[in-house]
């Protein structure tokens, strides 16, 4: 790899970290162009790895406080590290869907949903959705921490596997999701999608799931793959029917739903 290629990859990784987290990496970014934004998508799973490692470190420190409190504090850190970016996407999606799904005319429904998605206000449906999702994630984390505490092996190992896999897979599943669907708006950061990148998206997703199989076992990885593919296809069909594609909010919401689903599956299997 040439020096320019290495610098370009590093810049793309830093851009991905800056875009998906609140980690202070922006100071090391040079002028960001369209190509950097396109390449940054390829590094989303690595951003998940960074998040998962940070959460694991926090969990190791907080475990003596007991599973419920440790789970709550890890979840607070989880939200803080991401800046509630994906939670905002989930809130916008829920508000927009319930604002426009009863419109009979398809064009009117699409415009209504896109308008509400763009509105920064948060309605009752969005608030309830966020509360329920965070409650599910806290309960799943608490259950996983309890299971890990009762393990005769290294306590931190199952926690590391759960936090890393959930953060990584949630940011990996959006790559095939983007490859399968068109961007609903005419412009925006999430619209960086062409035929070449779509092929790479699929390749990265396959490699990540294979690595998860090595880390957590083939049975666990297969169950997670099945669950996340079903979620991805449902989410794609829902928004394809409503707005003819996806937006950045749809991607953010998918990350949150995928994280919660991954934790649920791990609790069920373990």
C-alpha positions in Angstrom: 0.0 0.0 0.0 1.4 3.4 -1.0 1.9 6.3 1.4 -1.1 8.2 -0.1 -3.3 5.1 0.2 -2.3 4.7 3.9 -3.0 8.4 4.6 -6.3 8.2 2.8 -7.4 5.1 4.8 -6.4 6.7 8.1 -8.3 9.9 7.2 -11.4 7.8 6.3 -11.1 5.9 9.6 -10.9 9.2 11.5 -13.8 10.6 9.6 -15.9 7.5 10.5 -14.9 7.9 14.2 -15.8 11.6 14.1 -19.1 11.0 12.3 -20.3 8.0 14.5 -18.9 8.9 17.9 -18.0 11.9 20.0 -14.4 10.9 20.4 -12.1 13.9 19.9 -10.4 12.9 16.7 -11.4 15.8 14.5 -8.2 17.6 15.2 -6.3 15.1 13.1 -8.5 15.3 10.1 -7.4 17.2 7.0 -9.7 18.6 4.4 -12.5 16.1 4.0 -13.6 15.5 0.4 -16.3 13.3 -1.1 -14.0 10.3 -1.5 -13.1 10.4 2.2 -16.8 10.3 3.1 -17.3 7.4 0.8 -14.4 5.4 2.1 -15.4 6.2 5.7 -18.4 3.9 5.4 -16.0 0.9 4.9 -14.6 1.6 8.4 -17.9 1.5 10.3 -17.3 -2.0 11.7 -13.9 -0.8 13.1 -15.7 2.1 14.8 -17.9 -0.6 16.4 -14.8 -2.4 17.6 -13.5 0.8 19.2 -16.8 1.4 20.9 -17.0 -2.2 22.1 -13.5 -2.1 23.6 -14.3 1.1 25.4 -17.5 -0.3 26.8 -15.7 -3.5 27.9 -13.1 -1.5 29.8 -15.8 0.4 31.5 -17.7 -2.8 32.3 -14.6 -4.4 33.9 -14.2 -1.4 36.2 -17.9 -1.2 37.1 -18.8 -4.9 37.6 -18.1 -4.8 41.4 -21.1 -2.4 41.7 -23.4 -5.2 40.7 -25.0 -6.2 37.4 -28.0 -3.8 37.3 -26.0 -0.7 38.2 -23.0 -1.6 36.1 -25.4 -2.3 33.1 -27.0 1.1 33.6 -23.7 3.0 33.7 -22.3 1.1 30.7 -25.5 2.0 28.8 -25.0 5.7 29.8 -21.4 5.5 28.4 -22.7 3.8 25.3 -25.1 6.7 24.6 -22.5 9.3 25.5 -19.8 7.8 23.2 -22.2 7.8 20.3 -23.7 11.2 21.1 -27.2 9.6 21.0 -26.8 9.9 17.2 -28.5 6.6 16.4 -31.1 7.1 19.1 -32.0 10.4 17.3 -32.4 8.4 14.1 -34.7 5.9 15.8 -36.8 8.8 17.3 -37.1 10.5 13.9 -38.1 7.3 12.2 -40.8 6.4 14.7 -42.3 9.9 14.7 -42.2 10.1 10.9 -43.7 6.7 10.3 -46.7 7.3 12.6 -47.1 10.8 11.1 -47.3 9.5 7.5 -48.2 5.8 7.4 -52.0 6.5 7.1 -51.7 8.8 4.1 -53.4 7.0 1.2 -51.5 8.9 -1.5 -47.9 7.5 -1.8 -46.4 10.8 -2.9 -48.1 12.6 0.0 -47.0 9.9 2.4 -43.4 10.1 1.3 -43.2 13.9 1.6 -44.9 13.8 5.0 -42.5 11.2 6.4 -39.4 13.0 5.0 -40.6 16.3 6.4 -41.2 14.9 9.9 -37.8 13.1 9.8 -36.1 16.4 9.1 -38.0 18.1 12.0 -35.8 18.2 15.2 -38.9 18.1 17.5 -39.5 14.8 19.4 -43.0 13.5 19.7 -44.7 11.1 22.1 -44.2 8.1 19.9 -40.5 8.9 19.6 -40.1 9.3 23.4 -41.9 6.0 24.1 -39.8 4.2 21.5 -36.5 5.5 23.1 -37.6 4.5 26.6 -38.6 1.0 25.5 -35.4 0.5 23.5 -33.1 1.7 26.3 -35.1 -0.5 28.8 -34.6 -3.5 26.7 -30.8 -2.8 26.2 -30.4 -2.3 30.0 -32.2 -5.5 30.8 -30.2 -7.5 28.3 -26.9 -6.0 29.6 -27.9 -6.7 33.2 -28.7 -10.3 32.3 -25.4 -10.7 30.4 -23.4 -9.2 33.3 -25.2 -11.5 35.7 -24.4 -14.6 33.6 -20.8 -13.4 33.3 -20.4 -12.9 37.0 -21.6 -16.5 37.6 -19.1 -17.9 35.1 -16.2 -20.0 36.3 -14.0 -18.7 33.5 -12.7 -15.1 33.1 -15.7 -12.8 33.9 -14.6 -10.2 31.4 -14.5 -12.5 28.4 -18.2 -13.0 27.8 -18.8 -9.3 28.4 -16.1 -8.5 25.9 -17.6 -10.8 23.3 -21.1 -9.4 23.9 -20.2 -5.7 23.8 -17.8 -6.0 20.8 -20.1 -8.2 18.7 -23.2 -6.1 19.3 -21.4 -2.8 18.5 -19.5 -4.3 15.5 -22.4 -6.2 13.9 -24.8 -3.3 14.3 -22.5 -1.1 12.2 -21.8 -3.9 9.8 -25.4 -4.8 8.9 -26.0 -1.3 7.6 -23.4 -2.0 4.8 -25.5 -4.7 3.0 -28.6 -2.6 3.9 -27.2 0.3 1.9 -26.2 -2.0 -0.9 -29.7 -3.3 -1.3 -31.5 0.0 -1.2 -31.4 3.5 -2.7 -31.0 6.7 -0.8 -34.4 8.5 -0.6 -33.2 12.1 -0.6 -31.3 13.8 -3.4 -28.3 14.7 -1.2 -26.8 13.9 2.1 -23.9 12.1 3.7 -25.5 8.7 3.6 -26.0 8.8 -0.2 -22.4 7.9 -0.9 -23.2 4.6 -2.6 -22.1 3.3 -6.0 -21.7 -0.2 -7.6 -18.1 -0.6 -6.6 -18.7 0.3 -3.0 -21.8 -2.0 -2.9 -19.6 -5.0 -3.7 -17.1 -4.0 -1.0 -20.0 -3.6 1.5 -21.0 -7.2 0.9 -17.4 -8.5 1.2 -16.8 -6.6 4.5 -20.1 -7.9 5.9 -19.1 -11.5 5.1 -15.6 -11.2 6.6 -17.0 -9.6 9.8 -19.6 -12.3 10.3 -16.9 -15.0 9.7 -14.6 -13.3 12.4 -17.6 -13.3 14.8 -17.9 -17.0 14.2 -14.3 -17.4 15.3 -14.8 -15.2 18.3 -18.2 -16.5 19.6 -18.6 -19.8 17.9 -20.4 -20.9 14.7 -23.7 -21.5 16.3 -23.9 -18.1 17.9 -22.7 -16.4 14.7 -25.2 -18.3 12.6 -28.1 -17.3 15.0 -27.0 -13.7 14.9 -26.7 -13.7 11.2 -30.2 -15.1 10.8 -31.7 -12.6 13.2 -29.9 -9.6 11.8 -30.7 -10.5 8.2 -34.4 -10.8 9.0 -34.3 -7.4 10.7 -32.4 -5.8 7.8 -34.8 -7.2 5.2 -37.9 -6.1 7.2 -36.4 -2.6 7.8 -35.5 -2.3 4.1 -39.0 -3.4 3.0 -40.7 -1.0 5.4 -38.9 2.1 4.3 -38.9 1.1 0.6 -42.6 1.0 0.8 -42.9 4.3 2.7 -40.4 6.5 1.1 -38.8 4.5 -1.7 -35.5 4.0 0.0 -33.7 5.0 3.2 -32.3 8.1 4.9 -29.5 8.6 7.5 -32.2 8.3 10.2 -33.1 4.9 8.9 -29.5 3.8 9.2 -29.2 5.1 12.7 -32.3 3.4 13.8 -31.2 0.2 12.3 -27.9 0.4 14.3 -29.9 0.8 17.6 -32.3 -2.1 16.7 -29.5 -4.3 15.7 -27.6 -3.7 18.9 -30.6 -4.5 21.0 -31.4 -7.6 18.9 -27.9 -8.9 19.2 -27.9 -8.6 22.9 -31.2 -10.4 23.1 -30.0 -13.2 21.0 -26.8 -13.6 23.1 -28.9 -13.7 26.3 -31.1 -16.3 24.8 -28.2 -18.5 23.7 -26.1 -18.1 26.8 
